[in-house]
Amino acid sequence: MGYEAREEAFEGRAGSQASFAGAFPPAFPNSKSSVIRLEGLDCADCAAKLERTILAMSGVKDARVNFAAAKMKISHQIPLSEILKVIEKMGYRGREEGAPAAEEKISLWKSNKYYLSTLLSGLLLLIAVSLQILQMPESWVHASYLLAIVLGGYLPARAGLALLLTSWEADMNLLMILAASGAVAIGQLAEAAVVVFLFSLGNALQGYSMDKTRNSVRALMDLAPPEALVRRNGLEQVMPVESIVVGDIFIVRPGEKIAMDGVILKGSSALNEASITGESIPVDKGPGERVYAGTMNSWGALEVEVERLAEDNTINRIIAMIEEAEEQRAPSQQFVDRFARYYTPAVILAAILVALLPPLLFGQPGEKWFYEALAMLLVACPCALIISTPVAIVSAIGTAARNGVLVKGGVHLEEMGRIKVLAFDKTGTLTRGKPRITDIISSRGLDKNEVLRRAASLEARSEHPLAETVVEQARKLGLELAEVSNFRAMSGRGAAAEIGGKSCYVGNQRLFSEVGIAIQGQEELIAELEGAGKTLILLGDEKELLGIIALADELRENSREAIRQLKKKGIKKSIILSGDNERAARAMALSANVDEYQAGLLPEDKVQAVRALLEKYEKVAMVGDGVNDAPALA
C-alpha cells in the first residue's frame, strides 16, 4: 500500500475514534455522556466496586471505569455534581475531563495516599519489634503496635466502610480490618500490625506502578507543541492550539514541530514522521500533502491549513486508542475481579459459622470457638495473595528494568509465559533507528572516498536530514571537503553546485532525470539496492553518473540472536509490523530471520494487525519503542 493510501486509510478508520468519549455507546434518551478523570484509584477491584456503585445510582444509565487510564465514562440524567459527591464519599477524587486542574505540582506524598501511611506504619512496626527485642516495658511495645495498626489501617478501613455503607458490598479492605481487629481482640498485636502494614504496602506499590503507567501515556500529549504561529486576517500571532480552528493557517519554521494536523499550502520540507509512522527516513513533503501533529520539520518553512482541532489530532487519537485497548481485561484479571467480589463475604460467613455452630450444635465452649473464628479471619485475610503479587511484580519489574526492559504490570508478566507469537516494530526496535551509509559505489575512475568527498561537499550546504549522515561519515574518515560555488538546493530532489568550475549534482533519480544525466548500465544495481530497502543518493556531473551512496537503517548486532533465542524458548512465530516501506521491511525480515512482515502500517493498522493475531493465536506479545506502536502495545 502506498504512503498516501495509508494516510487515507488511517484518516478513515481513526476518525471514528477521534476522542475517548467517542468510543462510548450512544447515549440514552434525555441523557448526557460525560468523562470523569479519577484520582486515588489504586486497584482494579476498587475500580470495579466504584463502577457498580455509580451504576446503582438513580439517573445513571451506564458507567464504565477504565482503571489503567483512571477515567470513568458515564451516561447520566442527574447532575454530574451528584456523581462527583458519591465518588468523593468512596475516598476518590474526580473532575470532568476538560475542567481545569490544579496547577501546583503535587508532592510525592500527595500523589499516592498510601505512601505516608505505609511509611509510618512500617516505622512504628520496626520500633515495636526493636522495643520487644530490647525488653522494654510491655506498654511501650503495645502502644507502638497499636499506632502502627491505626495509621496503616485508617485508609483501608475508610474505603471498606464507605463501600459497605454506600453500596452494601464487602471487599478485601473490610476483610483486612476484620482480620486485624480479630487479631487485636485475641491479643496478637504483632500479627495485626504486620497484616495492616503488608496490606498498605501492597496498595502503595500498586498505586506507584499505575501512576508510572498513566504518566507515560499522558506524556504523549507533550509531543505536540502547545502553541503555533497563526495567520489571521493578514496578521501573524502566536496562539494556543486550543484557540486554533479548522481552516486557520499556521506557519512552521525550520526545526519546529508540527502543532496541528493539516495540509501544506505553501513550502516544502523533509519531515521526520518516525513518531507517527515509524518510518526511519525523513519524508519529503510539499503542497497538498498532509502533516501530523508531533512530527518534526527539518529545513523548509511551511504554511499549513488546519484540518482538525487540537483535541482531535493524531496524538490525541493515539492516546484514545491506547485507553480503549487498556479497557480490555485479560482472563486472569477478570478472574481476580470475580474472586475479590465473592471471597470476602464467603470468609465472613464462614467465620460466623465457625463461631456459632460448634457451641449450638455440639455444646462446645463459646469462648473457644469465638477465638477460633477470629483466628480464621486472621489466617483467611488474603495478605499472602495481596502482598505476594505486588512484591513479585516489583521484583520482576526491577530485574527487567535493570536489563533495559520496562514491564507495564503483573497481568502482562503472567501472560508472557503463555506467548505463542511475538510481533516487532522495526525502526528503533530491531534496528538502530538512524540511517547509516552501507554502500559506496564509484564509477568513471573515481575511488569511493572521492565519491563521498564530493557528495559531502555539496551536502554540507544542505539542510536535508540525510545530508548530515553523508557529511558526518566524510569527516569521520578525515576527508577534506571541496570548496563549492553557485550552490542551489532543489526541493525534494537534491542539490547542484560547482566544484573546481565544473557542475556537480547530488540527489535522487528524479533530479537526474530532470537534468538529463544518464544512468544507463546502473539500472540493475539501483534496483537491487532499492530492493534491499536502501535509500540512494546519486552523484554526477552534467554528463554522467559518478557514484552511488546507499543508506539504510541497520539491524542491531543482537537482533538476530535475540530472535533465535526467543524461538528456542518456545515462540512459534515472529512477525515485523512496520510503518516503513515494503522493501525495507522485507529486507529487515530476511536479515533478522523473522518469519513474516507487514509494511506500511500506521498506528490503527498495527492495532488491527495485533487483533487479527490475537484471534488466530490467542497469546500474542508486541515489542515496540515509538508513539506509533503505543496503541498496539496497549
C-alpha positions in Angstrom: 0.0 0.0 0.0 1.4 3.4 -1.0 2.2 6.1 1.6 -0.7 8.4 0.5 -3.1 5.4 0.5 -2.0 4.5 4.0 -2.7 8.1 5.1 -6.2 8.0 3.7 -6.9 4.6 5.3 -5.8 5.9 8.7 -7.9 9.1 8.3 -11.0 7.0 7.6 -10.6 4.5 10.4 -9.0 6.6 13.1 -11.6 9.4 12.6 -14.2 7.2 14.2 -12.0 7.1 17.4 -11.3 10.8 17.5 -11.9 11.1 21.2 -12.2 9.0 24.3 -15.8 9.9 24.7 -16.4 8.9 21.1 -15.9 5.3 21.9 -18.8 5.4 24.4 -22.1 3.8 23.3 -24.9 6.1 22.1 -26.5 8.0 25.0 -29.9 7.1 26.3 -32.8 9.5 25.5 -32.6 12.7 27.6 -29.2 11.7 29.0 -25.8 13.2 28.8 -22.4 11.5 28.2 -19.5 12.6 30.4 -15.9 11.6 31.1 -14.6 11.9 34.6 -10.9 11.9 35.5 -10.3 10.0 38.7 -7.5 10.4 41.3 -6.6 8.0 44.1 -7.8 4.9 42.2 -5.3 2.3 43.3 -6.6 -1.2 42.4 -8.7 -2.9 39.8 -11.1 -4.3 42.4 -11.6 -0.7 43.7 -12.4 0.4 40.2 -14.9 -2.4 39.7 -16.6 -1.5 43.0 -16.7 2.2 42.1 -18.3 1.3 38.7 -21.0 -0.8 40.3 -21.8 1.9 42.9 -22.2 4.6 40.3 -24.3 2.2 38.1 -26.6 1.7 41.1 -27.4 5.4 41.3 -30.8 6.5 40.1 -30.4 8.5 37.0 -27.2 6.8 35.8 -27.9 4.8 32.7 -24.4 3.4 32.1 -20.9 3.7 33.6 -17.5 2.2 32.7 -14.3 2.7 34.6 -11.0 2.4 32.8 -8.7 1.6 35.7 -5.5 1.9 33.6 -6.4 5.3 32.3 -8.1 6.5 35.6 -11.2 7.6 33.7 -14.9 6.9 34.0 -17.3 7.3 31.1 -20.9 7.7 32.1 -24.3 8.3 30.6 -26.5 10.1 33.1 -29.7 12.2 33.6 -28.8 13.5 37.1 -26.3 16.5 37.6 -22.7 15.5 37.4 -22.1 17.1 40.8 -24.1 14.4 42.5 -22.0 11.7 40.9 -18.8 13.5 41.9 -20.1 13.6 45.6 -20.5 9.8 45.6 -17.0 9.4 44.2 -15.6 11.6 46.9 -17.5 9.7 49.6 -15.9 6.5 48.4 -12.5 8.0 49.0 -11.5 9.2 45.5 -11.4 12.5 43.7 -13.0 13.2 40.4 -13.3 16.1 37.9 -14.9 16.3 34.5 -12.5 15.9 31.7 -11.6 19.3 30.2 -12.2 21.1 33.5 -9.2 23.0 34.8 -6.9 21.0 37.2 -4.8 22.4 40.0 -1.7 23.9 38.5 0.6 23.4 41.5 3.0 20.4 41.4 1.7 17.5 43.5 4.3 16.3 46.0 5.3 12.6 46.2 3.3 12.1 49.4 0.1 13.6 47.9 0.4 11.7 44.6 -0.3 8.3 46.4 -2.3 8.4 49.6 -0.8 5.1 50.8 2.9 6.3 50.8 2.8 8.2 54.1 0.6 5.8 56.0 2.7 2.8 54.8 5.9 4.6 55.8 4.6 5.5 59.3 3.1 2.1 59.9 6.4 0.4 58.9 8.5 2.6 61.1 6.2 2.0 64.1 6.3 -1.7 63.4 10.1 -1.6 63.4 10.1 0.4 66.6 7.8 -2.1 68.3 9.9 -5.0 67.3 13.1 -3.2 68.5 11.5 -2.4 71.8 10.4 -6.0 72.2 14.0 -7.3 71.5 15.4 -4.7 74.0 12.8 -6.0 76.6 11.4 -2.5 77.1 8.1 -2.1 79.1 5.2 -4.0 77.5 3.0 -0.9 77.4 5.5 0.8 75.1 5.5 -2.2 72.8 1.7 -2.5 72.7 1.4 1.3 72.1 3.7 1.1 69.1 1.9 -1.9 67.6 -1.5 -0.2 68.1 -0.3 3.1 66.5 1.1 1.0 63.5 -2.3 -0.6 63.2 -4.3 2.6 63.3 -2.0 4.6 61.0 -1.7 1.8 58.5 -5.3 0.7 58.6 -7.1 4.0 58.5 -7.3 4.4 54.7 -8.3 0.8 54.0 -10.9 1.0 56.8 -12.3 4.2 55.4 -12.5 2.7 51.9 -14.1 -0.5 53.1 -16.7 1.1 55.3 -17.6 3.7 52.6 -18.2 0.9 50.1 -20.3 -1.0 52.7 -22.4 2.0 53.6 -22.8 3.2 50.0 -23.5 0.0 48.1 -23.7 -2.7 50.7 -20.7 -4.6 49.4 -17.9 -6.1 51.3 -14.3 -6.1 49.8 -10.8 -7.0 50.9 -10.4 -3.7 52.7 -13.2 -4.8 55.1 -11.8 -8.3 55.5 -8.4 -6.9 56.3 -9.9 -4.6 59.0 -11.9 -7.5 60.5 -8.8 -9.7 60.5 -6.7 -7.0 62.2 -9.5 -6.3 64.7 -9.8 -10.0 65.4 -6.0 -10.3 66.0 -6.2 -7.4 68.4 -9.1 -9.0 70.2 -7.2 -12.2 70.8 -4.1 -10.3 71.9 -2.0 -10.9 68.7 -1.0 -7.2 68.2 2.2 -8.1 66.3 0.2 -10.2 63.8 -2.4 -7.4 63.4 0.3 -4.8 62.7 2.0 -7.0 60.1 -1.3 -7.7 58.3 -2.1 -3.9 58.2 1.5 -3.0 57.1 1.6 -5.6 54.3 -1.8 -4.6 53.0 -0.9 -0.9 53.0 2.4 -1.7 51.3 0.6 -3.7 48.6 -1.7 -0.8 47.9 1.2 1.7 47.8 3.2 -0.5 45.4 0.2 -1.0 43.1 -0.5 2.8 43.1 3.1 3.5 42.2 3.0 1.1 39.3 -0.2 2.6 38.0 1.0 6.2 38.4 4.1 5.4 36.3 1.9 3.8 33.5 -0.6 6.7 33.5 2.1 9.3 33.4 3.8 7.7 30.5 0.6 7.8 28.5 -0.2 11.4 29.4 3.4 12.4 28.4 2.5 11.6 24.8 0.5 14.9 24.9 3.8 16.8 25.2 4.9 15.6 21.8 2.8 18.3 20.0 3.7 21.9 20.8 1.1 23.8 22.9 1.0 26.8 20.6 1.5 27.8 16.9 2.2 30.9 14.8 -1.2 31.5 13.1 -2.0 34.0 10.3 -5.5 35.5 10.6 -6.8 38.5 8.7 -3.3 39.2 7.4 -1.8 39.3 10.9 0.6 36.7 12.4 0.2 35.9 16.1 1.3 33.0 18.4 -1.9 31.3 19.7 -2.5 28.3 22.0 -3.6 25.3 20.0 -6.9 25.2 21.8 -7.8 28.5 20.2 -7.0 27.4 16.6 -9.9 26.3 14.5 -10.3 24.3 11.3 -9.4 26.4 8.3 -6.8 28.5 10.1 -3.4 28.8 8.5 -0.3 28.3 10.7 3.4 28.7 9.9 6.0 26.1 10.7 9.6 27.3 10.7 12.7 25.1 10.1 13.5 22.9 13.1 10.0 23.3 14.7 7.4 20.6 15.5 4.1 20.5 13.7 1.4 21.7 16.1 -1.8 20.6 14.3 -2.9 18.1 11.7 -3.3 19.8 8.4 -2.5 20.1 4.7 0.5 22.0 3.3 -0.5 25.1 1.3 3.0 26.5 0.6 6.5 25.4 1.0 8.3 22.0 1.1 10.5 20.2 3.5 11.6 16.8 4.8 9.5 15.7 7.8 10.6 13.2 10.5 7.4 11.2 11.0 9.0 8.3 12.9 6.8 9.1 16.0 3.7 8.5 13.9 4.5 6.1 11.1 7.7 4.5 12.4 9.5 5.3 9.1 13.1 5.9 9.8 14.0 8.0 6.7 12.5 11.6 6.7 9.7 12.1 4.2 9.8 14.9 1.6 6.5 16.7 1.5 5.1 19.7 -0.4 1.8 21.5 -1.2 -1.3 19.3 -1.0 0.2 16.7 1.3 -0.9 16.0 4.9 1.2 16.7 8.0 0.6 15.3 11.5 0.9 17.0 14.9 4.0 16.0 16.8 6.2 15.4 13.7 9.4 17.3 13.2 10.0 19.8 10.3 13.6 19.9 9.2 14.9 22.5 6.7 11.9 24.2 5.0 9.3 26.8 6.0 5.7 25.6 5.6 2.3 27.1 5.6 -0.3 24.6 6.7 -4.1 24.7 6.7 -5.6 23.2 9.9 -7.8 20.1 9.2 -8.6 19.0 12.8 -9.0 20.7 16.2 -6.3 20.1 18.8 -8.3 17.6 20.8 -8.9 15.6 17.6 -5.3 15.5 16.3 -3.2 12.4 15.6 -1.5 12.3 19.1 -4.9 12.5 20.9 -6.3 9.8 18.7 -3.3 7.6 19.5 -3.9 8.2 23.2 -7.6 7.4 22.7 -6.7 4.1 21.0 -4.3 3.3 23.9 -7.0 3.9 26.5 -9.5 1.8 24.5 -7.1 -1.1 24.4 -6.4 -0.8 28.1 -10.1 -1.4 28.8 -9.7 -4.9 27.5 -9.1 -7.1 30.5 -7.1 -10.3 30.4 -8.9 -13.5 31.6 -6.7 -13.7 34.7 -7.6 -10.2 35.6 -11.3 -11.0 35.2 -10.8 -14.0 37.5 -9.2 -11.8 40.2 -12.1 -9.3 39.9 -14.6 -12.2 40.4 -12.6 -13.7 43.2 -12.4 -10.4 45.1 -16.1 -9.9 44.8 -17.2 -13.2 46.4 -14.2 -14.1 48.6 -14.8 -11.5 51.4 -18.5 -12.3 52.1 -17.7 -16.0 52.0 -14.9 -15.7 54.6 -17.1 -13.6 56.9 -19.9 -16.1 56.6 -17.5 -19.0 57.3 -16.1 -17.2 60.4 -19.7 -16.6 61.7 -20.5 -20.3 61.2 -17.3 -21.3 63.0 -18.2 -19.1 66.0 -21.8 -20.3 66.2 -22.2 -23.9 65.0 -19.9 -25.8 67.4 -21.4 -24.2 70.6 -25.0 -24.5 69.3 -24.9 -28.0 67.8 -22.2 -29.8 69.8 -22.2 -27.9 73.1 -18.6 -26.7 72.7 -17.3 -23.7 74.7 -18.4 -20.5 73.0 -15.3 -18.5 74.1 -13.0 -21.1 72.5 -14.8 -21.1 69.1 -15.1 -17.3 69.1 -11.3 -17.3 69.4 -11.1 -19.8 66.5 -13.4 -17.7 64.3 -11.2 -14.6 64.9 -8.1 -16.7 64.2 -9.7 -17.9 61.0 -10.3 -14.3 59.9 -6.7 -13.5 60.5 -5.5 -16.5 58.5 -8.1 -16.1 55.8 -7.1 -12.4 55.2 -5.5 -12.8 51.7 -2.4 -10.8 52.6 -0.3 -13.6 51.2 -2.2 -13.1 47.9 -2.3 -9.3 48.3 1.3 -8.7 49.1 2.9 -11.7 47.1 1.6 -10.3 43.8 2.9 -6.7 44.2 6.3 -7.9 45.7 6.7 -10.4 42.9 5.7 -7.8 40.4 8.2 -5.2 41.8 11.0 -7.8 41.9 10.4 -8.9 38.3 9.9 -5.4 37.0 13.0 -4.2 38.8 15.1 -7.1 37.4 13.7 -6.4 33.9 14.3 -2.6 34.2 18.0 -3.2 35.1 18.2 -5.1 31.8 16.6 -2.3 29.9 13.0 -3.7 29.8 10.0 -1.9 31.2 7.0 -4.1 32.1 3.6 -2.5 32.4 2.1 -4.6 35.1 1.6 -8.0 36.8 -1.1 -9.2 34.3 1.4 -8.8 31.5 4.1 -10.7 33.4 1.7 -13.6 33.9 0.7 -13.6 30.2 4.3 -13.6 29.0 4.6 -17.2 30.0 1.9 -18.2 27.5 3.0 -16.2 24.5 2.9 -18.0 21.1 3.5 -15.1 18.7 5.9 -12.1 19.0 5.3 -9.0 16.9 8.1 -6.5 16.5 8.3 -2.9 15.4 11.2 -2.4 13.0 12.6 1.1 13.4 14.5 1.5 16.7 13.5 -1.9 17.9 15.2 -4.4 15.6 17.2 -1.6 14.0 19.3 1.3 15.3 16.7 3.8 14.2 19.2 6.1 12.4 20.3 5.8 8.8 23.9 4.8 8.1 25.9 4.5 4.9 26.1 0.9 3.9 27.5 1.1 0.3 29.5 3.5 -1.8 29.7 2.5 -5.5 32.1 4.5 -7.7 32.4 4.7 -11.5 34.4 6.6 -14.2 37.7 6.1 -12.3 36.8 7.7 -9.1 37.6 5.9 -5.8 35.0 5.6 -3.1 36.5 8.3 -0.9 36.3 10.8 -3.7 32.7 9.9 -4.3 32.0 10.5 -0.6 34.1 13.7 -0.6 32.3 15.3 -3.5 28.8 14.3 -2.2 29.6 15.6 1.3 30.9 18.9 -0.2 27.5 19.6 -1.6 25.5 18.1 1.2 27.4 20.3 3.8 25.3 23.2 2.4 22.1 21.2 2.5 19.6 21.0 5.4 18.2 17.6 4.5 18.5 15.1 7.3 20.2 12.5 5.1 22.9 15.1 4.2 24.1 15.1 7.9 24.8 11.4 7.6 26.9 11.8 4.5 28.9 14.8 5.9 29.4 13.0 9.2 30.9 9.9 7.5 33.2 12.1 5.4 34.5 13.9 8.5 34.9 10.6 10.3 37.2 9.4 7.5 39.2 12.7 7.7 38.3 13.7 4.1 38.8 17.4 3.3 35.6 18.9 1.8 36.0 20.8 -1.5 35.1 24.4 -2.0 31.8 24.8 -3.8 30.2 27.7 -5.6 26.8 28.6 -7.1 25.1 26.2 -4.7 21.4 25.6 -5.5 19.0 23.5 -3.4 16.4 21.6 -5.4 13.5 20.9 -3.1 12.6 17.2 -2.8 15.2 16.2 -5.3 18.7 17.2 -4.2 21.2 20.0 -4.9 23.6 21.3 -7.5 26.8 23.4 -7.3 30.2 23.8 -9.0 33.4 22.2 -7.8 36.6 23.4 -9.5 34.5 25.2 -12.1 32.6 22.0 -13.1 28.9 21.3 -12.4 28.1 18.7 -9.8 24.8 17.2 -8.8 23.7 15.1 -5.8 20.2 13.8 -5.2 17.7 11.2 -6.2 16.7 9.7 -9.6 14.1 12.3 -10.2 16.7 15.1 -10.2 19.0 13.1 -12.6 16.0 12.5 -14.9 15.1 16.2 -14.9 18.7 17.4 -15.6 19.2 14.7 -18.2 22.1 12.8 -16.6 22.3 9.3 -18.0 22.3 6.3 -15.5 22.4 3.7 -18.2 24.2 0.5 -17.1 23.4 1.1 -13.4 19.6 0.3 -13.5 20.0 -3.2 -12.3 22.4 -2.2 -9.5 20.0 0.6 -8.4 17.0 -1.8 -8.4 19.0 -4.3 -6.3 19.9 -1.7 -3.7 16.4 -0.3 -3.5 15.1 -3.9 -3.3 17.2 -4.3 -0.2 15.3 -1.4 1.4 18.1 1.2 1.0 17.8 4.9 0.2 20.1 6.1 -2.6 21.9 9.3 -3.1 23.3 9.7 -6.7 26.4 11.8 -7.6 27.1 13.0 -11.1 28.4 15.8 -13.3 26.5 17.4 -16.1 27.0 14.4 -18.4 27.1 11.1 -16.4 26.7 9.3 -13.1 29.8 9.3 -11.0 28.8 7.3 -8.0 26.0 6.0 -5.7 25.8 6.2 -1.9 23.3 3.8 -0.3 21.9 4.4 3.2 19.8 2.2 5.4 18.6 1.7 9.0 20.9 -1.1 10.1 19.9 -4.2 12.1 21.1 -4.1 15.7 24.0 -6.5 16.4 22.0 -8.7 18.8 18.6 -8.7 17.0 19.2 -11.9 15.0 20.5 -13.7 18.1 17.5 -12.4 20.2 15.1 -13.8 17.6 16.9 -17.2 17.7 16.8 -17.4 21.5 13.1 -16.5 21.6 12.3 -19.3 19.1 14.4 -21.6 21.2 12.3 -20.7 24.3 9.0 -21.6 22.6 7.9 -18.6 20.5 6.2 -20.3 17.5 6.1 -17.3 15.1 7.7 -13.9 14.8 6.4 -11.0 12.7 7.5 -7.4 11.9 4.8 -4.7 12.0 6.4 -1.7 10.4 5.3 1.7 9.2 8.3 1.7 6.8 8.0 0.8 3.1 7.7 -2.8 2.0 11.3 -3.1 0.6 12.8 -2.0 3.9 10.5 -4.3 5.9 11.2 -7.3 3.7 14.9 -6.8 3.8 14.9 -6.5 7.6 12.8 -9.6 8.0 15.2 -11.6 5.9 18.2 -10.2 7.7 16.8 -10.8 11.2 15.4 -14.2 10.3 11.8 -13.1 11.2 9.1 -15.3 9.9 6.7 -12.7 8.4 6.4 -9.0 7.9 3.7 -6.4 7.3 4.7 -3.0 5.9 3.2 0.5 5.5 1.3 0.3 8.8 0.0 3.4 10.6 -1.0 3.2 14.4 -4.5 2.0 13.7 -3.2 -0.6 11.2 -0.9 -2.0 13.9 -3.8 -2.3 16.3 -5.8 -4.2 13.7 -2.9 -6.5 12.9 -2.4 -7.3 16.6 -6.1 -8.0 17.0 -6.0 -10.4 14.0 -3.0 -12.2 15.5 -4.9 -12.5 18.9 -7.9 -14.0 17.2 -5.7 -16.6 15.4 -3.1 -17.4 18.1 -4.7 -16.1 21.4 -1.5 -15.3 23.1 0.5 -12.5 21.4 3.1 -10.0 22.5 4.1 -6.8 20.8 7.6 -5.1 21.1 8.0 -1.5 20.1 9.6 1.8 21.0 7.7 4.6 19.2 4.5 6.6 19.8 3.1 4.9 16.7 3.5 1.5 18.5 1.7 2.6 21.7 -1.9 1.6 20.7 -0.8 -1.8 19.6 1.3 -2.2 22.7 -1.7 -1.3 24.9 
